[in-house]
Amino acid sequence: PRVDVTLARGTVLRSRYALEQVIGSGGSSIVYRARDLQQGVPPSGQDPSSGLVAIKLLRREHSADPQARARLTREFRQMRRLAHAGIARVFELHCDSDMCFISMELVAGRTVNEWLQAGSSYQEALRIIRGYCEALQYAHSLDVLHGDLKPTNVLVGANSAVKLIDFGSSPDVGEQAAERADEGAAATPLFASPQVLAGQAPEGRDDVFSLACLSYGILSGGRHPFGGRPSFEGNRAKSAPTYVRTIPPELFKVIERGLCADRERRPASVAQFVSELSAAERRRRAAVILDQRLERHGRRAKRSITAAGTHSGVAGSASA
């Protein structure tokens, strides 16, 4: 197993960022919480998180790797174009002969997996899904794909506020499949579409596949639609996403379509996926309201019949 080699607490990068703690790690990078010394330490009584940032630093063994540097540079370039409350902001890219890192917004929140472990309601789950769909729809409107949507790349804060992080697998617009041949491994197999895993150039429908997979997990309490197998294995076995009762049938049909192996059968865009999911939720609510009305009507009718029978019995006794 790989042993993470991390920089010591207090290490200062570029005479500016003082590292405080490791808060995450990936295949080629480690993420630190750090203090921006140019902003200084906040005075007593002010928000102690003021001046804190996240530093995404390439691991030592990847710091000189041209492909790893290119991915980090591309991530910075793509995220710098985005200004949305649901997407973490980036501040600075620094690459020299010794290291390569991005400074970015430090997001307070839990990953989707951590949020699920704490327990949640159906309505909270819907708010989370709407949150990351809105953020992703905004990114797509600027021709920016995410490329690696998964539970650890969605952070949930107070009031179910959502932040998308890690656009490291996001392709440049118009990038060809040949230029992306090394990127199939950068996507997470459990959440990537068959096309991405086959090395094809990503497009919007591949992000739709991943968010459908993510939405399935949120509504099912953390389960995977293909039983923990990558999409291409599920497709080889011709298996469909497993239905679970926690997902309303109306919503399951939309998610199932988003998980189609055939790109052309998926919703054409995040906007269409959201529209179909919202329409399905309205139908579900309407059916619930109708059932409640029918149940109330049935109870009233039953009470009326019971009252009529009682009245008839009383009248019969009186006449006798």
N, C-alpha and C positions, 0 to 999 in steps of 0.2 A: 504493500500500500504506500501511496505517496505521503511524505511527511511535509506539511506546510512549513515553509521557512518565511517567517514574518519579520517585519522591522520592529525594533523595540519602541515601546511607549516613549514619547518625547522626541523621537526622530523628527527633524524638521526638513521638509522638502522645499527646495527653491527659496530658502530663507523666509518662508511664508506659512506653510501648513505644518502644524505640530500634530503628529499622530497620537491618538489617545487610545483607540481600541479597535480590534478587528470586529466588524459587524456582518461580514459575509464573504463568501469565496465562490469562485467558479473554476472552470477548467483551466483558464489561462490567466486569471486575475484574482486579486484579493481586494476587498473593500474595507476601508478604515473610516472610523469617525475621526475627524481632525478639527483643530481650531485654526481659523484664519487669523494669523497674528496681525495682519493689517487692520482688522476690525477690533482687535483687543478683547480683553475679558470684560463682559458686561458688568456695570456697577451693581452693587447690592440692591435688590428689589426689582431689577429688570429680568426679563426672560433669560434664564441661564443657557438656553439653546441658541441665543443670538451669537453669531460669529462661528457657529459650528457648520461644517460641511462634510460631505462624503468624498473620499478619494478612492477612485477605482484605479489600482496600480497593477500593471502587468507583473506576473510572477517573475522571479529572477531568471528562471530557465526559459522564459518566453520573452524577456525584455529585448532581445536582439533578433527575434523571429520576425521577418518582414511581414508574414501573413497575420500574425497576432497584432503587430503595430498597425497594419492596414485596417483590421477589423475595429480596433479601438478608435482610430482616426475617423473611420466611416461612422461609427456610433456617435462620436462627438459632432460631426458635421450634420448628421441627420437630426439629432436632438436639438441642436442649436436653432434649427428652423422652426421648432415647435414652441408655441406659447399657449399652453392650456392648463387649467387648474388640475386636470387629471393626469398630467405627465410631468415627471421630475425634470427640473431645469438643470442645464449644464452651464458651467462658468468658464472653464479654461482647459485647454489641452496643452500638455507639456511633454515633449519627447526630445531626449538628447541621447548621447552615446551610452549612458548608464541606465536610464529608466524612461518609462512612458506611462503617463497617468492623466486622468480626467478629474477635475474638481467639479462637484455638482451639489445640488440641493440635498441636504440631509432630511430624509422623509421619516417622520414619526409615525409608526404604524406596525401592524403585524402582516405577515404573509397570509395568503388565503388559507393555507393549510393550518396555520396557527389560529386564525379566526374561526375556522370550522371546528377545531378541537375545543374551543371555548363555548361552543353552542350558539345557535342562531335561529331566528325565525324565518318563515317563508318570505315575509315582506322584506326583511333585511337582505335576504339572498337576492331578491329582485332588485333592490337598490344597488347592490354590488355589481350585478350584471349590467344594469343600465349605466352605471358609472364607467366601467371600463369599455363598454361599447361606445359611449359618447366620446371618450378620449381617443379610441382607435378610429372612429369615424372621422374625427377631426384630423388625425394624422394622415389618413388615406386621402382626405380632401386636398392635402398638400403633396400627394404622391409619395408619402413615406409609409412603408410597410414596417411592421414590428419584426416579424420573422422568428420569434421564439416566445410566443405567449404560453405561459404556464403558471401554476399557483405561486411560485416563488418570485415571479416578475410582476405580481400585482400586490400592492400594499394597501391595507385597509386601516384607515385612521378613525378619528372620532366622528360620530354620526354617520358611519358607513361611507365616509369620503374615501375615494379610490385614487391611487397614483400608479401609473404604469412606469416601470423602470426597465433598464437594460435593453436598448435597441441595438445590441452588438451584432445581431444577425440580420439587421435591416439592410437590404440591398440598395445600391444606388439606382435611380430611375434609369431604365433602359439597359441595365446590366445584363449581359448575356449569360446563358447557362454555362458556357465554357469558362467564363470568368468566375463562376460561382462553384466550380467543381469541388473545391476544398471546403465549401460551406455546409454541405449536407450534414457533416458531423457536428457543426455548430448548433444546429437546431436540436431540440430535445425529442428523441424518437417517440416517446409516449404521447406527445401533443402535436407532432408535426404531421402534415398531410403526406400521403403516399408519393405525391409528385416531388415535394421538397426532399424526402428521403431518397428518392431516385436521382437526385441531382439536377432536377429541372429548375429553370429560373422561377423564383417565387412570384406570385401575383396576389391580388386582393383576396381571391377565393381561398388561398392557403391560410391566410390569417383568419378567415371565416371558419375554416375547419378547426383551427386551434381554439378560437373563442367558443365554438360549439362544444368542444371537448371540455374546456374549462367550465362552461356553464352547466354541463351535465354533472361535473364533479361538485359544483356548489349546491345544486338542487338535490343531489343524491347523498349529501353528507360526506363527500370525499371519495366516492367510488369512481372507477375508470370505465368508460363506455365499452371498452374491448377487454375487460378483465385484466388490465395491466399489461397488455401486449401492444407493441407498436402498430400503427395503422396498417402497414403493409402485411403484417402477419394476420391481422384480423381479416383483411381483404382476401388473402390466400385461402383462409378457412371459410370464406364467404359468410362471415358472421356479421350480424347486425348489432347495433348498440343494444345492450341489455336494458329492458324496461324495468324501472323500479317505481314503487308506488308513491314515493315522495315527489316524483315529477308528475305534475298533472298531464294527462294524455294530450291535451291541446298543445302544451308547450313541448312535450316530448316529440311530437311530429315535426316541429320546426327544427329542434336540435338534431333530430335524426337526419333531416335533409342537409343540415350543415355538415354532417359527418359522412356524407356520400363519398365513396371512393372516386367517383367521376366528378371532376371539377364542374362540368357544365350543369350538373344536377343540383349543385349547391346554390344558395342565394347568391345573386350576382355581386353583392356588396354588403358591407357591414350595415349600411342604411337599410337595405332590404331585409336583412336578418332581424334587425331591431324592429322594423315595421311589422314583420310577420309574428315576432315574439309578442309584441304589444297587442296586436289583434287577437292572438291566441289567449292572452291573459284577460282581455276584455270579454271574450266568449266564456272563459272559465268563470269569471265573476258573475256574468249574466246568468249562467246555469245555476250557480250557487244561490243567487237571489231568487230565481224562479223556484228552486227546490224549497227554499225557506218559505216563500209565499204559499206554495202548495201544501207544505206541512202545516202552516198556520191555518190555512183554509180547512184542511182536513181535521185539525183539532177543533175548530169552531163548529164544523158540521157534526162531528162526533158529540160535542157538548149539546148541540141543538137536538139531535136525535135522542140523547139520553134524557134531556129535559122534557122532550115531548112524551117519551115513554113514561117518565115519572108522573107527568101531569095527567096522562091518560089513565094511569093506574089509580091515582088519587080520585079522579072523577068517577071511575068505575066503582070504587069503594063507597063513595058518597051516594051514588044512585042505589047501591045495594042497601 
